[in-house]
């Protein structure tokens, strides 16, 4: 006798990137920021009154909504705050996709998307990306009658952005909700946020994990027309973001200059490393993120293991179309110089 739902028993589940324990590795596998959070975050942490933790947090994270509205030029009621963007994606599935209804998602992309569909009991409708790993021009047609379309721009794990006119066409033609996952948008210089005020069916999500150096805080932000936000507020956990996370998120959002300078440094290192890897004979996809997607000369699984043995942990996906690539997070310039030396020894 099994006590577990049939769908859960049969699914594989999402596998996060490895978080090594007790092993001295340079961690280049989960796209974390190599630089510390804003000094304003440290200041807010020092000033935080821990006695207030006996009280529940603001249910809607009002202070974070207000800070986000200031940064993005929207209204506070257009924002939903979550315990990381993964929390927001779960809320989206529970809000927009009923059991047995269809979920569309780009493929290959963030491997959590189909897992969330399985958890919801949805029918999965993957939309294959083009040869260049962009949304196809007929994405809305391929998605059909799906209730929700999830895709990342820039895409993960490939790192490239679909051209804005193609995204706009999808928003205009797709009958369901279009969820644009902009986890890496601060590294790209482009955004789809303006679509929120142009289309009634568009949600754009951001995270503080990457560009704001707060992966350990777990704070996600979704921006959408107020009508969609009101429906998602019904679904979220009552107090889904704790008091400390809300306080530090506000501090981080209000230091845009610090965040943008870190992004500039990371992009500079990214472009330097890409040039070096190309000169070594690798195929390097154009990246608008804080990582590179690289096809080495030697088999990717072997190189992944070899790099780990030399103290550098990158990400390998044993999945169709991308199983000959490695995803390499951009660390400090010193990190990447050491990585490049190790890589060159292995991929000659």
C-alpha positions in Angstrom: 0.0 0.0 0.0 1.3 3.4 -1.0 0.4 6.6 0.8 1.9 8.7 -2.0 0.0 10.2 -4.9 0.6 8.2 -8.1 2.0 11.3 -9.9 4.6 11.9 -7.1 5.7 8.3 -6.9 6.3 8.2 -10.6 8.1 11.5 -11.1 11.8 12.1 -10.7 11.6 15.5 -9.0 13.8 18.5 -9.5 17.5 18.1 -8.8 19.2 21.4 -7.6 22.8 22.2 -8.3 25.2 20.5 -5.9 26.0 22.3 -2.7 29.3 20.7 -1.7 29.9 19.9 2.0 33.4 19.8 3.4 35.0 19.8 0.0 37.3 22.7 -1.0 35.8 23.5 -4.4 35.5 26.8 -6.4 31.8 26.8 -6.9 30.9 27.7 -10.4 27.7 25.6 -10.8 24.7 27.5 -9.5 25.1 31.0 -10.9 25.7 32.6 -7.5 27.2 36.1 -7.4 30.9 36.0 -6.4 30.6 39.4 -4.7 29.0 40.2 -1.3 25.6 41.9 -1.1 25.3 45.7 -0.8 26.8 47.4 2.3 23.3 48.6 2.9 22.2 45.0 3.4 24.9 44.6 6.1 23.8 47.8 7.7 20.1 46.8 7.8 21.2 43.4 9.2 23.1 45.1 12.1 20.2 47.4 12.8 17.5 44.7 12.6 15.5 44.3 15.9 15.4 40.5 16.4 12.7 40.9 19.1 10.2 41.6 16.3 10.6 38.0 15.1 7.9 37.0 17.6 5.4 38.7 15.3 4.3 37.6 11.8 5.7 39.4 8.8 3.7 41.6 6.4 1.5 39.1 4.5 2.0 40.9 1.2 5.5 42.2 1.9 4.3 45.7 1.5 7.7 47.4 2.0 9.3 45.3 -0.7 6.4 46.0 -3.1 6.9 49.7 -2.5 10.7 49.5 -3.1 10.2 47.4 -6.2 7.7 49.9 -7.5 10.3 52.7 -7.1 13.0 50.7 -8.9 10.9 49.5 -11.8 8.5 52.5 -12.2 5.3 50.5 -11.5 2.7 50.6 -8.8 3.0 48.5 -5.6 -0.2 46.6 -6.3 1.5 45.3 -9.5 3.9 43.2 -7.4 3.8 39.8 -5.8 6.7 38.9 -3.5 7.8 35.3 -3.0 10.2 33.1 -1.1 12.5 33.0 -4.2 11.2 33.0 -7.7 10.6 29.2 -7.4 7.8 30.1 -4.9 6.3 32.5 -7.4 6.4 29.8 -10.1 4.6 27.4 -7.8 1.9 30.1 -7.1 1.5 30.6 -10.9 0.8 26.9 -11.5 -1.7 26.7 -8.6 -3.4 29.9 -9.8 -3.6 29.4 -13.6 -3.4 25.7 -14.4 -6.0 23.2 -13.2 -5.4 19.5 -12.9 -5.5 18.0 -16.4 -5.0 21.4 -18.1 -2.0 22.2 -20.2 1.2 23.9 -19.2 3.5 25.1 -22.0 7.2 25.8 -21.4 10.3 26.4 -23.5 12.6 23.4 -23.9 15.5 23.2 -23.2 15.2 25.7 -20.3 14.9 25.8 -16.6 14.3 22.1 -15.6 12.0 23.0 -12.8 9.2 24.0 -15.2 8.1 20.5 -16.2 8.5 19.3 -12.6 6.0 22.0 -11.4 3.6 20.8 -14.1 3.8 17.2 -12.8 3.2 18.4 -9.3 0.1 20.2 -10.4 -1.2 17.2 -12.4 -1.0 19.3 -15.6 -0.5 18.0 -19.1 2.9 19.2 -20.3 3.4 20.9 -23.6 7.1 21.6 -24.3 7.8 24.1 -27.0 11.2 23.3 -28.6 13.6 26.2 -28.9 15.2 26.9 -32.2 18.6 25.8 -33.3 19.9 29.0 -31.6 18.0 28.3 -28.4 15.4 31.0 -29.0 11.7 30.9 -28.9 10.3 30.0 -32.3 8.2 32.6 -34.1 5.2 30.3 -33.9 5.5 29.7 -30.1 1.9 30.6 -29.4 0.7 28.1 -32.0 2.8 25.4 -30.6 1.6 26.1 -27.1 -2.0 25.7 -28.3 -4.7 25.9 -25.6 -2.2 25.8 -22.7 -3.3 28.0 -19.7 0.3 29.1 -18.9 3.5 29.5 -20.8 6.8 29.6 -18.9 10.0 30.7 -20.4 13.2 32.4 -19.3 14.7 35.4 -20.9 17.7 35.2 -21.0 17.3 31.5 -21.2 18.8 29.1 -18.7 20.9 27.1 -19.1 22.0 28.4 -22.5 22.4 32.1 -21.6 20.9 33.8 -24.6 17.9 36.1 -24.9 15.1 35.6 -27.4 14.7 38.8 -29.5 12.1 41.1 -28.0 9.8 41.2 -31.1 9.4 37.4 -30.9 8.5 37.7 -27.2 6.0 40.5 -28.0 4.4 38.3 -30.7 3.9 35.5 -28.2 2.3 37.9 -25.6 0.0 39.2 -28.3 -1.0 35.8 -29.8 -1.1 33.4 -26.8 -4.5 33.1 -25.1 -3.2 32.1 -21.7 -0.8 33.7 -19.2 2.8 34.4 -20.4 5.3 34.2 -17.6 8.6 35.7 -18.5 11.3 34.5 -16.1 13.9 37.3 -16.0 16.2 35.9 -13.3 19.3 37.1 -15.3 17.9 40.3 -16.9 20.2 42.6 -14.9 23.2 41.1 -16.8 21.6 41.6 -20.2 20.7 45.3 -20.4 17.2 44.4 -21.7 13.8 43.7 -20.1 10.3 42.7 -20.9 8.8 44.7 -18.0 7.1 47.2 -20.3 5.0 44.4 -21.6 3.2 44.2 -18.2 1.4 47.5 -18.9 0.7 46.6 -22.5 -0.7 43.1 -22.2 -3.3 41.8 -19.7 -1.8 38.3 -19.7 1.9 39.0 -19.0 3.9 38.4 -15.8 7.6 39.2 -15.5 9.5 37.7 -12.5 12.9 38.7 -11.1 15.1 37.3 -8.3 17.5 38.8 -5.8 19.6 35.6 -6.0 21.8 36.5 -8.9 22.5 40.2 -9.5 21.9 41.2 -5.8 24.1 38.5 -4.3 21.2 37.2 -2.1 20.8 33.6 -3.2 20.7 32.5 0.5 17.9 35.0 1.3 15.3 33.6 -1.0 13.4 36.6 -2.4 11.6 36.7 -5.7 9.5 39.5 -7.3 6.7 39.1 -9.9 5.3 42.1 -11.7 2.0 41.8 -13.5 -1.3 43.6 -14.1 -3.1 44.2 -10.8 -5.9 41.8 -11.7 -3.5 38.9 -12.0 -1.7 39.8 -8.8 -5.0 39.8 -6.9 -5.7 36.3 -8.0 -2.2 35.1 -7.1 -2.4 36.7 -3.6 -5.3 34.3 -2.9 -3.0 31.3 -3.6 0.3 32.2 -1.8 1.1 31.1 1.7 -0.2 33.6 4.3 3.2 34.8 5.4 5.5 33.4 2.7 8.4 35.9 3.2 9.8 36.4 6.7 10.5 39.7 8.4 14.3 39.6 8.0 14.1 38.7 4.3 11.7 41.6 3.7 14.0 44.1 5.5 17.2 43.1 3.7 15.4 42.9 0.3 14.4 46.6 0.7 17.9 47.6 1.5 19.3 45.7 -1.5 16.7 47.1 -3.9 17.5 50.7 -2.8 21.2 50.3 -3.7 20.9 50.0 -7.5 24.3 51.6 -8.1 26.1 48.8 -6.1 24.1 46.0 -7.9 24.8 47.5 -11.4 28.5 47.9 -10.7 28.8 44.2 -9.7 26.9 43.2 -12.8 29.3 45.3 -14.9 32.3 43.5 -13.3 30.8 40.1 -13.9 30.0 40.8 -17.5 33.5 42.1 -18.1 34.9 38.9 -16.7 32.4 36.8 -18.7 33.4 38.4 -22.0 37.1 38.0 -21.2 36.6 34.3 -20.4 34.4 33.7 -23.5 37.2 35.1 -25.7 39.8 32.8 -24.0 37.6 29.7 -24.4 36.9 30.5 -28.1 40.7 30.8 -28.7 41.1 27.3 -27.2 38.7 25.9 -29.8 35.5 25.7 -27.7 32.0 26.7 -28.9 30.7 29.4 -26.6 27.1 30.5 -26.9 26.4 34.2 -26.7 25.6 35.0 -23.1 23.5 37.8 -21.6 23.8 36.3 -18.1 26.3 35.6 -15.4 27.4 32.3 -16.9 28.7 30.8 -20.1 27.3 27.7 -21.9 30.3 26.0 -23.5 30.8 23.0 -25.8 34.4 21.8 -25.2 36.5 19.8 -27.5 36.4 16.7 -25.2 33.2 15.0 -24.0 31.5 17.3 -21.5 30.8 14.6 -18.8 34.5 13.7 -18.8 35.6 17.3 -18.6 33.0 18.0 -15.8 34.6 15.2 -13.7 38.1 16.3 -14.5 37.4 19.9 -13.5 35.9 18.7 -10.2 39.0 16.7 -9.6 41.0 19.9 -10.0 38.8 21.8 -7.5 36.3 23.5 -9.9 32.6 22.6 -9.8 30.6 23.5 -12.9 27.2 22.3 -14.1 26.5 19.4 -16.5 23.0 18.5 -17.8 22.6 15.0 -19.2 19.6 16.1 -21.3 18.8 16.0 -25.1 20.4 18.8 -27.1 22.6 20.1 -24.3 24.5 17.0 -23.1 27.7 18.2 -24.8 27.8 21.5 -23.0 29.0 22.7 -19.6 27.5 25.7 -17.8 30.1 27.8 -16.1 29.2 30.4 -13.6 31.3 33.6 -13.7 33.2 34.1 -10.5 35.8 36.7 -9.7 38.6 37.3 -12.2 41.0 35.3 -9.9 38.5 32.4 -9.8 38.2 32.4 -13.6 41.9 32.6 -14.2 42.4 29.5 -12.1 39.5 27.8 -13.8 40.9 28.6 -17.2 44.3 27.1 -16.3 42.6 23.9 -15.2 40.3 23.8 -18.2 43.2 24.2 -20.6 45.1 21.3 -19.1 42.1 19.0 -19.5 40.7 20.1 -22.9 43.8 20.1 -25.0 
